[in-house]
Amino acid sequence: MFEYKPTGVCSKKILFDIEDGKLCKVQFEGGCNGNLSGIGILVEGMDAKEVADKLKGNRCGWKQTSCPDQLAQAIEKALAGGDK
């Protein structure tokens, strides 16, 4: 399970696995539960790089980032062999 500590957003932790290039078991701790659990369901089984490409740069209101953008950054770090 890859664990990422997001910055600049309400969620406190993002957890997920990548199996055979596919994203699975996406969980957010903190943040807008309904929206974030919905994102986890939507991206389940999708190509991890494709998800990162689609979500990267998404902003939340006036913030320079968002929980989906932070997920994209976490995926990129995981794909690059970042720490678990």
Backbone as ProteinMPNN parsed JSONL, in Angstrom:
{"seq_chain_A": "MFEYKPTGVCSKKILFDIEDGKLCKVQFEGGCNGNLSGIGILVEGMDAKEVADKLKGNRCGWKQTSCPDQLAQAIEKALAGGDK", "coords_chain_A": {"N_chain_A": [[0.869, -1.177, 0.0], [0.71, 2.097, -0.976], [1.487, 5.11, 0.61], [0.681, 8.484, 1.005], [1.307, 11.788, 2.01], [-0.666, 14.436, 1.646], [-0.445, 17.943, 0.702], [-1.656, 21.256, 1.304], [-4.378, 20.783, 1.143], [-7.557, 19.539, 2.416], [-7.665, 16.792, 3.054], [-5.782, 14.345, 4.868], [-4.245, 12.118, 4.383], [-3.406, 9.894, 1.737], [-4.039, 6.767, 0.444], [-3.187, 3.925, -1.52], [-2.97, 1.226, -3.935], [-0.997, -0.004, -6.64], [-1.468, -2.246, -9.089], [-0.272, -4.239, -11.564], [-0.083, -1.95, -13.151], [-2.522, -0.786, -12.756], [-4.767, 1.203, -10.847], [-5.796, 0.72, -7.494], [-7.787, 0.173, -4.538], [-8.035, 2.825, -3.492], [-7.922, 5.256, -1.019], [-8.88, 8.002, 0.962], [-7.962, 9.878, 3.779], [-9.631, 11.999, 5.895], [-10.88, 15.209, 4.715], [-13.435, 15.796, 2.185], [-15.616, 13.468, 2.576], [-17.688, 12.09, 1.035], [-17.244, 12.977, -1.654], [-14.538, 12.263, -1.997], [-14.476, 9.49, -1.504], [-16.041, 8.766, -3.625], [-14.38, 9.463, -5.794], [-12.386, 7.569, -5.393], [-13.824, 5.214, -5.972], [-14.498, 5.673, -8.665], [-11.974, 5.677, -9.966], [-11.007, 3.147, -9.551], [-9.368, 0.332, -10.753], [-8.544, 1.594, -13.066], [-6.018, 2.663, -15.434], [-3.094, 3.69, -13.898], [-1.309, 5.791, -14.679], [-2.871, 7.142, -16.552], [-4.959, 8.09, -14.928], [-3.498, 9.853, -13.281], [-2.64, 11.698, -15.233], [-5.107, 12.799, -16.028], [-6.111, 13.973, -13.673], [-4.173, 15.706, -12.748], [-3.274, 19.001, -11.911], [-5.801, 19.912, -11.339], [-7.786, 22.175, -9.535], [-8.903, 23.347, -6.304], [-11.199, 25.575, -5.675], [-9.81, 28.576, -4.633], [-7.385, 27.532, -4.01], [-4.111, 26.287, -4.859], [-4.007, 23.683, -5.514], [-5.657, 20.479, -5.243], [-7.538, 17.757, -3.77], [-7.835, 15.702, -5.77], [-5.709, 16.5, -7.473], [-3.576, 16.161, -5.722], [-3.719, 13.392, -5.432], [-2.963, 12.694, -8.03], [-0.287, 13.592, -7.977], [0.704, 11.877, -6.019], [0.398, 9.386, -7.282], [2.164, 9.697, -9.442], [4.569, 9.865, -8.024], [4.625, 7.311, -6.869], [4.747, 5.713, -9.189], [7.222, 6.438, -10.075], [8.798, 5.121, -8.376], [8.839, 5.955, -5.749], [9.049, 6.286, -2.119], [7.268, 3.981, -0.077]], "CA_chain_A": [[0.0, 0.0, 0.0], [1.458, 3.347, -1.047], [0.926, 6.123, 1.504], [1.136, 9.822, 0.618], [0.78, 12.867, 2.846], [-0.931, 15.581, 0.776], [-0.255, 19.291, 1.243], [-2.501, 22.297, 0.744], [-5.757, 20.316, 1.006], [-8.19, 19.097, 3.663], [-7.348, 15.401, 3.379], [-4.53, 14.2, 5.619], [-3.477, 10.972, 3.896], [-3.941, 9.173, 0.588], [-3.52, 5.395, 0.389], [-3.613, 3.191, -2.71], [-2.068, 0.242, -4.515], [-0.937, -0.099, -8.097], [-1.251, -3.644, -9.445], [-0.205, -4.374, -13.029], [-0.307, -0.634, -13.738], [-3.89, -0.333, -12.472], [-4.99, 1.784, -9.532], [-6.786, 0.003, -6.704], [-7.89, 0.411, -3.094], [-7.774, 4.242, -3.204], [-8.577, 5.744, 0.19], [-8.468, 9.295, 1.484], [-8.291, 10.113, 5.181], [-9.966, 13.415, 6.028], [-11.432, 15.814, 3.513], [-14.863, 15.651, 1.884], [-15.746, 12.013, 2.495], [-18.504, 11.624, -0.092], [-16.55, 13.25, -2.913], [-13.279, 11.53, -2.106], [-14.752, 8.061, -1.669], [-16.525, 8.652, -4.999], [-13.207, 9.458, -6.672], [-11.769, 6.257, -5.237], [-14.64, 4.233, -6.703], [-14.399, 5.951, -10.102], [-10.657, 5.367, -10.533], [-10.684, 1.74, -9.281], [-9.104, -0.49, -11.927], [-8.076, 2.391, -14.202], [-4.584, 2.8, -15.608], [-2.615, 4.68, -12.934], [-0.763, 6.961, -15.37], [-3.999, 7.852, -17.154], [-5.627, 8.813, -13.841], [-2.628, 10.97, -12.908], [-2.689, 12.692, -16.312], [-6.414, 13.462, -16.043], [-6.378, 14.729, -12.446], [-3.098, 16.657, -12.467], [-3.562, 20.409, -12.159], [-7.149, 20.25, -10.88], [-7.708, 23.057, -8.368], [-10.061, 23.449, -5.416], [-11.439, 26.987, -5.387], [-8.662, 29.482, -4.733], [-6.158, 26.79, -3.692], [-3.27, 25.944, -6.003], [-4.079, 22.241, -5.679], [-6.91, 19.86, -4.793], [-7.324, 16.353, -3.419], [-7.526, 14.933, -6.976], [-4.36, 16.873, -7.911], [-2.648, 15.499, -4.801], [-3.716, 11.983, -5.826], [-2.134, 12.616, -9.231], [1.109, 13.711, -7.562], [1.041, 10.646, -5.303], [0.527, 8.328, -8.281], [3.419, 9.935, -10.16], [5.655, 9.492, -7.117], [4.617, 5.845, -6.755], [5.207, 5.147, -10.46], [8.657, 6.737, -10.185], [9.493, 4.299, -7.396], [8.942, 6.67, -4.483], [8.906, 5.526, -0.879], [5.933, 3.549, 0.343]], "C_chain_A": [[0.907, 1.228, 0.0], [0.74, 4.375, -0.185], [1.543, 7.473, 1.155], [0.49, 10.842, 1.537], [0.584, 14.099, 1.962], [-0.676, 16.912, 1.487], [-1.213, 20.251, 0.551], [-3.964, 21.917, 0.568], [-6.278, 19.846, 2.367], [-7.852, 17.662, 4.034], [-5.952, 15.312, 3.991], [-3.651, 13.07, 5.109], [-4.198, 10.362, 2.702], [-3.246, 7.813, 0.553], [-4.035, 4.73, -0.878], [-2.578, 2.133, -3.058], [-2.077, 0.426, -6.023], [-0.565, -1.544, -8.397], [-1.344, -3.778, -10.956], [-0.55, -3.062, -13.717], [-1.67, -0.036, -13.463], [-4.009, 0.148, -11.034], [-6.045, 0.984, -8.78], [-6.686, 0.395, -5.234], [-7.567, 1.859, -2.716], [-8.605, 4.671, -2.003], [-8.007, 7.11, 0.551], [-8.838, 9.342, 2.955], [-8.474, 11.61, 5.361], [-10.525, 13.939, 4.719], [-12.925, 15.555, 3.364], [-15.166, 14.183, 1.587], [-16.528, 11.541, 1.28], [-17.805, 11.807, -1.426], [-15.311, 12.382, -3.075], [-13.49, 10.02, -2.203], [-15.295, 7.805, -3.071], [-15.387, 8.629, -6.002], [-12.529, 8.094, -6.606], [-12.506, 5.178, -6.011], [-14.479, 4.429, -8.211], [-13.074, 5.513, -10.709], [-10.236, 3.911, -10.318], [-10.519, 0.964, -10.583], [-8.625, 0.271, -13.149], [-6.556, 2.405, -14.262], [-4.079, 3.956, -14.742], [-2.09, 5.939, -13.622], [-1.88, 7.795, -15.992], [-4.753, 8.67, -16.102], [-4.811, 10.032, -13.45], [-2.692, 12.071, -13.955], [-3.995, 13.478, -16.312], [-6.629, 14.37, -14.841], [-5.349, 15.807, -12.146], [-3.512, 18.076, -12.844], [-4.953, 20.848, -11.743], [-7.042, 21.082, -9.608], [-9.012, 23.061, -7.595], [-10.23, 24.926, -5.051], [-10.205, 27.826, -5.624], [-7.33, 28.782, -4.467], [-5.394, 26.452, -4.977], [-3.289, 24.45, -6.321], [-5.461, 21.759, -5.249], [-6.592, 18.431, -4.371], [-7.088, 15.494, -4.668], [-6.123, 15.245, -7.521], [-3.312, 16.204, -7.019], [-2.589, 13.997, -5.077], [-2.838, 11.792, -7.055], [-0.651, 12.682, -8.872], [1.576, 12.452, -6.838], [1.256, 9.497, -6.279], [1.851, 8.479, -9.031], [4.62, 9.537, -9.308], [5.757, 7.97, -7.0], [5.166, 5.203, -8.036], [6.703, 5.366, -10.675], [9.477, 5.945, -9.176], [9.71, 4.976, -6.071], [8.724, 5.771, -3.293], [7.469, 5.155, -0.635], [5.679, 4.04, 1.726]], "O_chain_A": [[1.765, 1.378, 0.87], [-0.484, 4.493, -0.246], [2.761, 7.599, 1.025], [-0.708, 10.78, 1.814], [1.561, 14.738, 1.571], [-0.691, 16.988, 2.716], [-1.54, 20.087, -0.624], [-4.717, 22.641, -0.083], [-5.527, 19.769, 3.339], [-7.76, 17.343, 5.22], [-5.064, 16.101, 3.67], [-2.448, 13.055, 5.368], [-5.427, 10.316, 2.654], [-2.02, 7.727, 0.624], [-5.183, 4.941, -1.27], [-1.46, 2.142, -2.544], [-3.035, 0.94, -6.6], [0.507, -2.014, -8.015], [-2.373, -3.465, -11.554], [-1.228, -3.055, -14.744], [-1.956, 1.086, -13.879], [-3.422, -0.432, -10.121], [-7.069, 0.61, -9.351], [-5.656, 0.874, -4.76], [-6.891, 2.093, -1.714], [-9.82, 4.479, -1.966], [-6.802, 7.339, 0.455], [-9.919, 8.892, 3.337], [-7.589, 12.397, 5.026], [-10.63, 13.206, 3.736], [-13.59, 15.142, 4.313], [-14.983, 13.723, 0.46], [-16.058, 10.662, 0.559], [-17.777, 10.886, -2.242], [-15.059, 11.834, -4.148], [-12.751, 9.342, -2.917], [-15.041, 6.748, -3.649], [-15.422, 7.858, -6.96], [-12.144, 7.531, -7.631], [-11.881, 4.322, -6.637], [-14.341, 3.456, -8.951], [-13.043, 5.028, -11.84], [-9.211, 3.484, -10.85], [-11.424, 0.942, -11.417], [-8.325, -0.342, -14.174], [-5.887, 2.182, -13.253], [-4.583, 5.075, -14.844], [-2.399, 7.048, -13.186], [-1.831, 9.024, -15.956], [-5.139, 9.81, -16.359], [-5.358, 11.124, -13.301], [-2.788, 13.249, -13.611], [-3.997, 14.682, -16.566], [-7.257, 15.422, -14.964], [-5.621, 16.725, -11.373], [-4.025, 18.325, -13.935], [-5.26, 22.04, -11.787], [-6.287, 20.731, -8.7], [-10.083, 22.814, -8.149], [-9.493, 25.457, -4.221], [-9.619, 27.786, -6.706], [-6.267, 29.368, -4.675], [-5.988, 26.346, -6.05], [-2.663, 24.007, -7.283], [-6.331, 22.568, -4.927], [-5.48, 17.953, -4.597], [-6.215, 14.627, -4.638], [-5.428, 14.34, -7.982], [-2.283, 15.738, -7.506], [-1.522, 13.392, -4.969], [-2.057, 10.842, -7.122], [0.152, 11.914, -9.403], [2.71, 12.01, -7.023], [2.195, 8.717, -6.121], [2.572, 7.501, -9.229], [5.574, 8.942, -9.809], [6.855, 7.413, -7.03], [5.957, 4.262, -7.972], [7.366, 4.588, -11.361], [10.7, 6.075, -9.121], [10.639, 4.638, -5.337], [8.272, 4.634, -3.431], [6.557, 5.919, -0.948], [4.609, 3.791, 2.283]]}, "name": "protein", "num_of_chains": 1, "seq": "MFEYKPTGVCSKKILFDIEDGKLCKVQFEGGCNGNLSGIGILVEGMDAKEVADKLKGNRCGWKQTSCPDQLAQAIEKALAGGDK"}
